[in-house]
Amino acid sequence: MKNEIKIGTIVEMKKPHACGSKNWSITRLGVDLKLKCCGCNHEIMMDRLEFNKKMKKVVKKDE
């Protein structure tokens, strides 16, 4: 899973955002990840442990 995640990868989370979208784009990597909602462009920071618990699957890999 760690090798699949890069900047620009779109992931599906277990629970939907308030706008209804479950898809998030990764914009920053490190100990903390910065995620951007694909529905409303809201940005959040999340630590990697929390991200690994809440992520469901990788939707699209950016190559």
N, CA, C, O and CB atoms as a CASP TS submission, in Angstrom:
PFRMAT TS
TARGET T0000
AUTHOR 0000-0000-0000
METHOD Language model
MODEL 1
PARENT N/A
ATOM      1  N   MET     1       0.818  -1.200   0.000  1.00  0.00           N
ATOM      2  CA  MET     1       0.000   0.000   0.000  1.00  0.00           C
ATOM      3  C   MET     1       0.858   1.260   0.000  1.00  0.00           C
ATOM      4  O   MET     1       0.514   2.242  -0.657  1.00  0.00           O
ATOM      5  CB  MET     1      -0.929   0.000   1.201  1.00  0.00           C
ATOM      6  N   LYS     2       1.966   1.242   0.726  1.00  0.00           N
ATOM      7  CA  LYS     2       2.796   2.435   0.832  1.00  0.00           C
ATOM      8  C   LYS     2       3.379   2.841  -0.513  1.00  0.00           C
ATOM      9  O   LYS     2       3.524   4.033  -0.784  1.00  0.00           O
ATOM     10  CB  LYS     2       3.913   2.207   1.829  1.00  0.00           C
ATOM     11  N   ASN     3       3.720   1.865  -1.368  1.00  0.00           N
ATOM     12  CA  ASN     3       4.310   2.170  -2.659  1.00  0.00           C
ATOM     13  C   ASN     3       3.276   2.665  -3.661  1.00  0.00           C
ATOM     14  O   ASN     3       3.637   3.326  -4.635  1.00  0.00           O
ATOM     15  CB  ASN     3       5.011   0.954  -3.204  1.00  0.00           C
ATOM     16  N   GLU     4       2.010   2.362  -3.447  1.00  0.00           N
ATOM     17  CA  GLU     4       0.953   2.775  -4.366  1.00  0.00           C
ATOM     18  C   GLU     4       0.648   4.265  -4.262  1.00  0.00           C
ATOM     19  O   GLU     4       0.199   4.875  -5.232  1.00  0.00           O
ATOM     20  CB  GLU     4      -0.306   1.978  -4.100  1.00  0.00           C
ATOM     21  N   ILE     5       0.888   4.851  -3.099  1.00  0.00           N
ATOM     22  CA  ILE     5       0.463   6.221  -2.848  1.00  0.00           C
ATOM     23  C   ILE     5       1.546   7.208  -3.259  1.00  0.00           C
ATOM     24  O   ILE     5       2.671   7.167  -2.762  1.00  0.00           O
ATOM     25  CB  ILE     5       0.108   6.410  -1.376  1.00  0.00           C
ATOM     26  N   LYS     6       1.178   8.098  -4.183  1.00  0.00           N
ATOM     27  CA  LYS     6       2.065   9.166  -4.645  1.00  0.00           C
ATOM     28  C   LYS     6       1.232  10.444  -4.743  1.00  0.00           C
ATOM     29  O   LYS     6       0.009  10.407  -4.608  1.00  0.00           O
ATOM     30  CB  LYS     6       2.736   8.806  -6.035  1.00  0.00           C
ATOM     31  N   ILE     7       1.891  11.555  -4.974  1.00  0.00           N
ATOM     32  CA  ILE     7       1.172  12.812  -5.166  1.00  0.00           C
ATOM     33  C   ILE     7       0.342  12.704  -6.440  1.00  0.00           C
ATOM     34  O   ILE     7       0.847  12.299  -7.487  1.00  0.00           O
ATOM     35  CB  ILE     7       2.158  14.026  -5.239  1.00  0.00           C
ATOM     36  N   GLY     8      -0.920  13.065  -6.345  1.00  0.00           N
ATOM     37  CA  GLY     8      -1.829  12.994  -7.474  1.00  0.00           C
ATOM     38  C   GLY     8      -2.687  11.738  -7.483  1.00  0.00           C
ATOM     39  O   GLY     8      -3.630  11.648  -8.270  1.00  0.00           O
ATOM     40  N   THR     9      -2.386  10.770  -6.630  1.00  0.00           N
ATOM     41  CA  THR     9      -3.192   9.549  -6.539  1.00  0.00           C
ATOM     42  C   THR     9      -4.564   9.880  -5.956  1.00  0.00           C
ATOM     43  O   THR     9      -4.672  10.672  -5.019  1.00  0.00           O
ATOM     44  CB  THR     9      -2.477   8.475  -5.671  1.00  0.00           C
ATOM     45  N   ILE    10      -5.598   9.278  -6.508  1.00  0.00           N
ATOM     46  CA  ILE    10      -6.955   9.479  -5.997  1.00  0.00           C
ATOM     47  C   ILE    10      -7.355   8.233  -5.221  1.00  0.00           C
ATOM     48  O   ILE    10      -7.279   7.115  -5.730  1.00  0.00           O
ATOM     49  CB  ILE    10      -7.971   9.773  -7.158  1.00  0.00           C
ATOM     50  N   VAL    11      -7.785   8.445  -3.972  1.00  0.00           N
ATOM     51  CA  VAL    11      -8.175   7.336  -3.101  1.00  0.00           C
ATOM     52  C   VAL    11      -9.633   7.485  -2.685  1.00  0.00           C
ATOM     53  O   VAL    11     -10.182   8.586  -2.654  1.00  0.00           O
ATOM     54  CB  VAL    11      -7.263   7.270  -1.856  1.00  0.00           C
ATOM     55  N   GLU    12     -10.247   6.338  -2.363  1.00  0.00           N
ATOM     56  CA  GLU    12     -11.623   6.335  -1.855  1.00  0.00           C
ATOM     57  C   GLU    12     -11.561   6.082  -0.359  1.00  0.00           C
ATOM     58  O   GLU    12     -10.905   5.143   0.091  1.00  0.00           O
ATOM     59  CB  GLU    12     -12.510   5.253  -2.577  1.00  0.00           C
ATOM     60  N   MET    13     -12.246   6.921   0.412  1.00  0.00           N
ATOM     61  CA  MET    13     -12.294   6.770   1.860  1.00  0.00           C
ATOM     62  C   MET    13     -13.542   5.973   2.241  1.00  0.00           C
ATOM     63  O   MET    13     -14.461   5.823   1.435  1.00  0.00           O
ATOM     64  CB  MET    13     -12.285   8.157   2.563  1.00  0.00           C
ATOM     65  N   LYS    14     -13.569   5.466   3.471  1.00  0.00           N
ATOM     66  CA  LYS    14     -14.701   4.655   3.932  1.00  0.00           C
ATOM     67  C   LYS    14     -15.973   5.478   4.102  1.00  0.00           C
ATOM     68  O   LYS    14     -17.061   5.014   3.757  1.00  0.00           O
ATOM     69  CB  LYS    14     -14.355   3.978   5.246  1.00  0.00           C
ATOM     70  N   LYS    15     -15.849   6.689   4.629  1.00  0.00           N
ATOM     71  CA  LYS    15     -17.015   7.534   4.859  1.00  0.00           C
ATOM     72  C   LYS    15     -16.995   8.714   3.889  1.00  0.00           C
ATOM     73  O   LYS    15     -15.921   9.216   3.559  1.00  0.00           O
ATOM     74  CB  LYS    15     -17.051   8.033   6.326  1.00  0.00           C
ATOM     75  N   PRO    16     -18.158   9.164   3.429  1.00  0.00           N
ATOM     76  CA  PRO    16     -18.200  10.306   2.508  1.00  0.00           C
ATOM     77  C   PRO    16     -17.954  11.632   3.229  1.00  0.00           C
ATOM     78  O   PRO    16     -18.196  11.760   4.430  1.00  0.00           O
ATOM     79  CB  PRO    16     -19.549  10.352   1.792  1.00  0.00           C
ATOM     80  N   HIS    17     -17.472  12.605   2.475  1.00  0.00           N
ATOM     81  CA  HIS    17     -17.307  13.969   2.961  1.00  0.00           C
ATOM     82  C   HIS    17     -18.696  14.615   3.035  1.00  0.00           C
ATOM     83  O   HIS    17     -19.663  14.043   2.534  1.00  0.00           O
ATOM     84  CB  HIS    17     -16.340  14.795   2.031  1.00  0.00           C
ATOM     85  N   ALA    18     -18.804  15.760   3.633  1.00  0.00           N
ATOM     86  CA  ALA    18     -20.088  16.451   3.772  1.00  0.00           C
ATOM     87  C   ALA    18     -20.727  16.767   2.412  1.00  0.00           C
ATOM     88  O   ALA    18     -21.950  16.858   2.308  1.00  0.00           O
ATOM     89  CB  ALA    18     -19.898  17.741   4.566  1.00  0.00           C
ATOM     90  N   CYS    19     -19.896  16.935   1.369  1.00  0.00           N
ATOM     91  CA  CYS    19     -20.420  17.230   0.034  1.00  0.00           C
ATOM     92  C   CYS    19     -20.946  15.968  -0.660  1.00  0.00           C
ATOM     93  O   CYS    19     -21.613  16.068  -1.691  1.00  0.00           O
ATOM     94  CB  CYS    19     -19.332  17.881  -0.825  1.00  0.00           C
ATOM     95  N   GLY    20     -20.656  14.786  -0.108  1.00  0.00           N
ATOM     96  CA  GLY    20     -21.148  13.532  -0.667  1.00  0.00           C
ATOM     97  C   GLY    20     -20.100  12.721  -1.412  1.00  0.00           C
ATOM     98  O   GLY    20     -20.341  11.559  -1.740  1.00  0.00           O
ATOM     99  N   SER    21     -18.943  13.310  -1.685  1.00  0.00           N
ATOM    100  CA  SER    21     -17.891  12.608  -2.410  1.00  0.00           C
ATOM    101  C   SER    21     -17.046  11.762  -1.461  1.00  0.00           C
ATOM    102  O   SER    21     -16.754  12.184  -0.342  1.00  0.00           O
ATOM    103  CB  SER    21     -17.006  13.606  -3.162  1.00  0.00           C
ATOM    104  N   LYS    22     -16.650  10.560  -1.911  1.00  0.00           N
ATOM    105  CA  LYS    22     -15.767   9.703  -1.136  1.00  0.00           C
ATOM    106  C   LYS    22     -14.333   9.744  -1.666  1.00  0.00           C
ATOM    107  O   LYS    22     -13.426   9.190  -1.045  1.00  0.00           O
ATOM    108  CB  LYS    22     -16.286   8.273  -1.147  1.00  0.00           C
ATOM    109  N   ASN    23     -14.127  10.399  -2.811  1.00  0.00           N
ATOM    110  CA  ASN    23     -12.820  10.414  -3.452  1.00  0.00           C
ATOM    111  C   ASN    23     -12.004  11.634  -3.039  1.00  0.00           C
ATOM    112  O   ASN    23     -12.507  12.756  -2.980  1.00  0.00           O
ATOM    113  CB  ASN    23     -12.978  10.381  -4.964  1.00  0.00           C
ATOM    114  N   TRP    24     -10.716  11.375  -2.753  1.00  0.00           N
ATOM    115  CA  TRP    24      -9.785  12.424  -2.340  1.00  0.00           C
ATOM    116  C   TRP    24      -8.508  12.300  -3.149  1.00  0.00           C
ATOM    117  O   TRP    24      -8.063  11.193  -3.452  1.00  0.00           O
ATOM    118  CB  TRP    24      -9.481  12.340  -0.820  1.00  0.00           C
ATOM    119  N   SER    25      -7.919  13.429  -3.499  1.00  0.00           N
ATOM    120  CA  SER    25      -6.653  13.471  -4.214  1.00  0.00           C
ATOM    121  C   SER    25      -5.541  13.819  -3.225  1.00  0.00           C
ATOM    122  O   SER    25      -5.713  14.706  -2.389  1.00  0.00           O
ATOM    123  CB  SER    25      -6.705  14.500  -5.383  1.00  0.00           C
ATOM    124  N   ILE    26      -4.410  13.133  -3.313  1.00  0.00           N
ATOM    125  CA  ILE    26      -3.291  13.389  -2.415  1.00  0.00           C
ATOM    126  C   ILE    26      -2.428  14.502  -3.004  1.00  0.00           C
ATOM    127  O   ILE    26      -1.966  14.401  -4.140  1.00  0.00           O
ATOM    128  CB  ILE    26      -2.452  12.097  -2.185  1.00  0.00           C
ATOM    129  N   THR    27      -2.214  15.567  -2.224  1.00  0.00           N
ATOM    130  CA  THR    27      -1.430  16.708  -2.699  1.00  0.00           C
ATOM    131  C   THR    27      -0.110  16.868  -1.964  1.00  0.00           C
ATOM    132  O   THR    27       0.748  17.622  -2.422  1.00  0.00           O
ATOM    133  CB  THR    27      -2.232  17.971  -2.563  1.00  0.00           C
ATOM    134  N   ARG    28       0.086  16.183  -0.832  1.00  0.00           N
ATOM    135  CA  ARG    28       1.344  16.268  -0.085  1.00  0.00           C
ATOM    136  C   ARG    28       1.559  14.970   0.673  1.00  0.00           C
ATOM    137  O   ARG    28       0.621  14.413   1.243  1.00  0.00           O
ATOM    138  CB  ARG    28       1.340  17.481   0.891  1.00  0.00           C
ATOM    139  N   LEU    29       2.806  14.487   0.678  1.00  0.00           N
ATOM    140  CA  LEU    29       3.158  13.265   1.388  1.00  0.00           C
ATOM    141  C   LEU    29       4.179  13.555   2.469  1.00  0.00           C
ATOM    142  O   LEU    29       4.889  14.559   2.416  1.00  0.00           O
ATOM    143  CB  LEU    29       3.696  12.213   0.419  1.00  0.00           C
ATOM    144  N   GLY    30       4.246  12.686   3.434  1.00  0.00           N
ATOM    145  CA  GLY    30       5.178  12.797   4.545  1.00  0.00           C
ATOM    146  C   GLY    30       4.568  12.077   5.736  1.00  0.00           C
ATOM    147  O   GLY    30       3.775  11.150   5.570  1.00  0.00           O
ATOM    148  N   VAL    31       4.939  12.505   6.937  1.00  0.00           N
ATOM    149  CA  VAL    31       4.307  11.946   8.133  1.00  0.00           C
ATOM    150  C   VAL    31       2.828  12.302   8.116  1.00  0.00           C
ATOM    151  O   VAL    31       1.978  11.484   8.468  1.00  0.00           O
ATOM    152  CB  VAL    31       4.991  12.475   9.435  1.00  0.00           C
ATOM    153  N   ASP    32       2.528  13.529   7.703  1.00  0.00           N
ATOM    154  CA  ASP    32       1.152  13.973   7.498  1.00  0.00           C
ATOM    155  C   ASP    32       0.875  14.014   6.000  1.00  0.00           C
ATOM    156  O   ASP    32       1.767  14.318   5.208  1.00  0.00           O
ATOM    157  CB  ASP    32       0.903  15.372   8.152  1.00  0.00           C
ATOM    158  N   LEU    33      -0.354  13.709   5.613  1.00  0.00           N
ATOM    159  CA  LEU    33      -0.759  13.789   4.220  1.00  0.00           C
ATOM    160  C   LEU    33      -1.740  14.928   4.058  1.00  0.00           C
ATOM    161  O   LEU    33      -2.545  15.193   4.950  1.00  0.00           O
ATOM    162  CB  LEU    33      -1.376  12.461   3.738  1.00  0.00           C
ATOM    163  N   LYS    34      -1.676  15.600   2.925  1.00  0.00           N
ATOM    164  CA  LYS    34      -2.639  16.640   2.609  1.00  0.00           C
ATOM    165  C   LYS    34      -3.550  16.085   1.528  1.00  0.00           C
ATOM    166  O   LYS    34      -3.093  15.651   0.470  1.00  0.00           O
ATOM    167  CB  LYS    34      -1.936  17.968   2.150  1.00  0.00           C
ATOM    168  N   LEU    35      -4.849  16.105   1.811  1.00  0.00           N
ATOM    169  CA  LEU    35      -5.844  15.546   0.906  1.00  0.00           C
ATOM    170  C   LEU    35      -6.773  16.637   0.416  1.00  0.00           C
ATOM    171  O   LEU    35      -7.118  17.557   1.158  1.00  0.00           O
ATOM    172  CB  LEU    35      -6.642  14.432   1.592  1.00  0.00           C
ATOM    173  N   LYS    36      -7.181  16.528  -0.856  1.00  0.00           N
ATOM    174  CA  LYS    36      -8.100  17.492  -1.456  1.00  0.00           C
ATOM    175  C   LYS    36      -9.332  16.735  -1.937  1.00  0.00           C
ATOM    176  O   LYS    36      -9.221  15.782  -2.708  1.00  0.00           O
ATOM    177  CB  LYS    36      -7.421  18.277  -2.634  1.00  0.00           C
ATOM    178  N   CYS    37     -10.500  17.160  -1.483  1.00  0.00           N
ATOM    179  CA  CYS    37     -11.750  16.514  -1.860  1.00  0.00           C
ATOM    180  C   CYS    37     -11.995  16.710  -3.354  1.00  0.00           C
ATOM    181  O   CYS    37     -11.866  17.819  -3.873  1.00  0.00           O
ATOM    182  CB  CYS    37     -12.933  17.075  -1.031  1.00  0.00           C
ATOM    183  N   CYS    38     -12.348  15.628  -4.036  1.00  0.00           N
ATOM    184  CA  CYS    38     -12.611  15.709  -5.476  1.00  0.00           C
ATOM    185  C   CYS    38     -13.978  16.324  -5.776  1.00  0.00           C
ATOM    186  O   CYS    38     -14.248  16.705  -6.915  1.00  0.00           O
ATOM    187  CB  CYS    38     -12.524  14.322  -6.102  1.00  0.00           C
ATOM    188  N   GLY    39     -14.830  16.421  -4.774  1.00  0.00           N
ATOM    189  CA  GLY    39     -16.156  16.994  -4.983  1.00  0.00           C
ATOM    190  C   GLY    39     -16.208  18.505  -4.804  1.00  0.00           C
ATOM    191  O   GLY    39     -16.755  19.217  -5.646  1.00  0.00           O
ATOM    192  N   CYS    40     -15.630  18.999  -3.687  1.00  0.00           N
ATOM    193  CA  CYS    40     -15.762  20.426  -3.374  1.00  0.00           C
ATOM    194  C   CYS    40     -14.418  21.146  -3.225  1.00  0.00           C
ATOM    195  O   CYS    40     -14.400  22.335  -2.904  1.00  0.00           O
ATOM    196  CB  CYS    40     -16.554  20.591  -2.103  1.00  0.00           C
ATOM    197  N   ASN    41     -13.295  20.458  -3.452  1.00  0.00           N
ATOM    198  CA  ASN    41     -11.938  21.011  -3.364  1.00  0.00           C
ATOM    199  C   ASN    41     -11.534  21.456  -1.966  1.00  0.00           C
ATOM    200  O   ASN    41     -10.618  22.266  -1.821  1.00  0.00           O
ATOM    201  CB  ASN    41     -11.814  22.170  -4.292  1.00  0.00           C
ATOM    202  N   HIS    42     -12.196  20.943  -0.935  1.00  0.00           N
ATOM    203  CA  HIS    42     -11.812  21.233   0.447  1.00  0.00           C
ATOM    204  C   HIS    42     -10.528  20.472   0.756  1.00  0.00           C
ATOM    205  O   HIS    42     -10.399  19.308   0.376  1.00  0.00           O
ATOM    206  CB  HIS    42     -12.952  20.843   1.453  1.00  0.00           C
ATOM    207  N   GLU    43      -9.567  21.113   1.445  1.00  0.00           N
ATOM    208  CA  GLU    43      -8.297  20.478   1.756  1.00  0.00           C
ATOM    209  C   GLU    43      -8.183  20.208   3.249  1.00  0.00           C
ATOM    210  O   GLU    43      -8.566  21.037   4.075  1.00  0.00           O
ATOM    211  CB  GLU    43      -7.133  21.348   1.283  1.00  0.00           C
ATOM    212  N   ILE    44      -7.648  19.028   3.586  1.00  0.00           N
ATOM    213  CA  ILE    44      -7.427  18.662   4.980  1.00  0.00           C
ATOM    214  C   ILE    44      -6.037  18.054   5.138  1.00  0.00           C
ATOM    215  O   ILE    44      -5.443  17.571   4.174  1.00  0.00           O
ATOM    216  CB  ILE    44      -8.513  17.676   5.470  1.00  0.00           C
ATOM    217  N   MET    45      -5.530  18.085   6.371  1.00  0.00           N
ATOM    218  CA  MET    45      -4.294  17.396   6.724  1.00  0.00           C
ATOM    219  C   MET    45      -4.675  16.219   7.613  1.00  0.00           C
ATOM    220  O   MET    45      -5.552  16.338   8.469  1.00  0.00           O
ATOM    221  CB  MET    45      -3.271  18.358   7.446  1.00  0.00           C
ATOM    222  N   MET    46      -4.011  15.073   7.406  1.00  0.00           N
ATOM    223  CA  MET    46      -4.307  13.870   8.167  1.00  0.00           C
ATOM    224  C   MET    46      -2.998  13.115   8.376  1.00  0.00           C
ATOM    225  O   MET    46      -2.186  13.000   7.459  1.00  0.00           O
ATOM    226  CB  MET    46      -5.372  12.978   7.438  1.00  0.00           C
ATOM    227  N   ASP    47      -2.798  12.596   9.601  1.00  0.00           N
ATOM    228  CA  ASP    47      -1.569  11.829   9.805  1.00  0.00           C
ATOM    229  C   ASP    47      -1.696  10.471   9.120  1.00  0.00           C
ATOM    230  O   ASP    47      -2.801   9.994   8.862  1.00  0.00           O
ATOM    231  CB  ASP    47      -1.270  11.651  11.320  1.00  0.00           C
ATOM    232  N   ARG    48      -0.560   9.863   8.832  1.00  0.00           N
ATOM    233  CA  ARG    48      -0.517   8.644   8.025  1.00  0.00           C
ATOM    234  C   ARG    48      -1.240   7.465   8.687  1.00  0.00           C
ATOM    235  O   ARG    48      -1.880   6.672   7.996  1.00  0.00           O
ATOM    236  CB  ARG    48       0.922   8.266   7.752  1.00  0.00           C
ATOM    237  N   LEU    49      -1.146   7.342  10.000  1.00  0.00           N
ATOM    238  CA  LEU    49      -1.829   6.244  10.693  1.00  0.00           C
ATOM    239  C   LEU    49      -3.345   6.359  10.555  1.00  0.00           C
ATOM    240  O   LEU    49      -4.029   5.370  10.288  1.00  0.00           O
ATOM    241  CB  LEU    49      -1.440   6.226  12.175  1.00  0.00           C
ATOM    242  N   GLU    50      -3.863   7.571  10.739  1.00  0.00           N
ATOM    243  CA  GLU    50      -5.300   7.804  10.595  1.00  0.00           C
ATOM    244  C   GLU    50      -5.729   7.567   9.139  1.00  0.00           C
ATOM    245  O   GLU    50      -6.792   7.001   8.882  1.00  0.00           O
ATOM    246  CB  GLU    50      -5.667   9.248  11.043  1.00  0.00           C
ATOM    247  N   PHE    51      -4.899   8.004   8.201  1.00  0.00           N
ATOM    248  CA  PHE    51      -5.194   7.813   6.779  1.00  0.00           C
ATOM    249  C   PHE    51      -5.298   6.327   6.434  1.00  0.00           C
ATOM    250  O   PHE    51      -6.214   5.914   5.723  1.00  0.00           O
ATOM    251  CB  PHE    51      -4.114   8.481   5.913  1.00  0.00           C
ATOM    252  N   ASN    52      -4.356   5.527   6.940  1.00  0.00           N
ATOM    253  CA  ASN    52      -4.367   4.094   6.649  1.00  0.00           C
ATOM    254  C   ASN    52      -5.612   3.408   7.207  1.00  0.00           C
ATOM    255  O   ASN    52      -6.087   2.433   6.625  1.00  0.00           O
ATOM    256  CB  ASN    52      -3.118   3.436   7.218  1.00  0.00           C
ATOM    257  N   LYS    53      -6.146   3.900   8.322  1.00  0.00           N
ATOM    258  CA  LYS    53      -7.373   3.344   8.889  1.00  0.00           C
ATOM    259  C   LYS    53      -8.602   3.728   8.065  1.00  0.00           C
ATOM    260  O   LYS    53      -9.511   2.917   7.886  1.00  0.00           O
ATOM    261  CB  LYS    53      -7.545   3.816  10.330  1.00  0.00           C
ATOM    262  N   LYS    54      -8.629   4.973   7.561  1.00  0.00           N
ATOM    263  CA  LYS    54      -9.820   5.502   6.904  1.00  0.00           C
ATOM    264  C   LYS    54      -9.873   5.248   5.397  1.00  0.00           C
ATOM    265  O   LYS    54     -10.940   5.368   4.794  1.00  0.00           O
ATOM    266  CB  LYS    54      -9.907   6.965   7.152  1.00  0.00           C
ATOM    267  N   MET    55      -8.739   4.899   4.777  1.00  0.00           N
ATOM    268  CA  MET    55      -8.719   4.668   3.336  1.00  0.00           C
ATOM    269  C   MET    55      -9.330   3.315   2.998  1.00  0.00           C
ATOM    270  O   MET    55      -9.069   2.320   3.673  1.00  0.00           O
ATOM    271  CB  MET    55      -7.287   4.752   2.799  1.00  0.00           C
ATOM    272  N   LYS    56     -10.144   3.288   1.950  1.00  0.00           N
ATOM    273  CA  LYS    56     -10.771   2.048   1.512  1.00  0.00           C
ATOM    274  C   LYS    56      -9.979   1.420   0.370  1.00  0.00           C
ATOM    275  O   LYS    56      -9.612   0.247   0.445  1.00  0.00           O
ATOM    276  CB  LYS    56     -12.220   2.303   1.080  1.00  0.00           C
ATOM    277  N   LYS    57      -9.706   2.200  -0.706  1.00  0.00           N
ATOM    278  CA  LYS    57      -8.960   1.661  -1.845  1.00  0.00           C
ATOM    279  C   LYS    57      -8.393   2.797  -2.699  1.00  0.00           C
ATOM    280  O   LYS    57      -8.790   3.955  -2.570  1.00  0.00           O
ATOM    281  CB  LYS    57      -9.865   0.745  -2.703  1.00  0.00           C
ATOM    282  N   VAL    58      -7.457   2.432  -3.572  1.00  0.00           N
ATOM    283  CA  VAL    58      -6.875   3.372  -4.517  1.00  0.00           C
ATOM    284  C   VAL    58      -7.751   3.337  -5.769  1.00  0.00           C
ATOM    285  O   VAL    58      -7.957   2.277  -6.361  1.00  0.00           O
ATOM    286  CB  VAL    58      -5.366   3.016  -4.844  1.00  0.00           C
ATOM    287  N   VAL    59      -8.269   4.512  -6.172  1.00  0.00           N
ATOM    288  CA  VAL    59      -9.145   4.592  -7.328  1.00  0.00           C
ATOM    289  C   VAL    59      -8.331   4.768  -8.605  1.00  0.00           C
ATOM    290  O   VAL    59      -8.542   4.056  -9.587  1.00  0.00           O
ATOM    291  CB  VAL    59     -10.141   5.742  -7.167  1.00  0.00           C
ATOM    292  N   LYS    60      -7.401   5.722  -8.586  1.00  0.00           N
ATOM    293  CA  LYS    60      -6.616   6.041  -9.779  1.00  0.00           C
ATOM    294  C   LYS    60      -5.200   6.389  -9.385  1.00  0.00           C
ATOM    295  O   LYS    60      -4.979   7.232  -8.517  1.00  0.00           O
ATOM    296  CB  LYS    60      -7.252   7.198 -10.565  1.00  0.00           C
ATOM    297  N   LYS    61      -4.242   5.742 -10.021  1.00  0.00           N
ATOM    298  CA  LYS    61      -2.838   6.045  -9.778  1.00  0.00           C
ATOM    299  C   LYS    61      -2.375   7.097 -10.762  1.00  0.00           C
ATOM    300  O   LYS    61      -2.700   7.028 -11.947  1.00  0.00           O
ATOM    301  CB  LYS    61      -1.969   4.777  -9.886  1.00  0.00           C
ATOM    302  N   ASP    62      -1.617   8.070 -10.282  1.00  0.00           N
ATOM    303  CA  ASP    62      -1.038   9.083 -11.155  1.00  0.00           C
ATOM    304  C   ASP    62       0.336   8.592 -11.584  1.00  0.00           C
ATOM    305  O   ASP    62       1.171   8.269 -10.739  1.00  0.00           O
ATOM    306  CB  ASP    62      -0.949  10.477 -10.443  1.00  0.00           C
ATOM    307  N   GLU    63       0.576   8.533 -12.877  1.00  0.00           N
ATOM    308  CA  GLU    63       1.850   7.992 -13.366  1.00  0.00           C
ATOM    309  C   GLU    63       2.765   9.052 -13.882  1.00  0.00           C
ATOM    310  O   GLU    63       3.873   8.749 -14.325  1.00  0.00           O
ATOM    311  CB  GLU    63       1.614   6.989 -14.440  1.00  0.00           C
TER
END
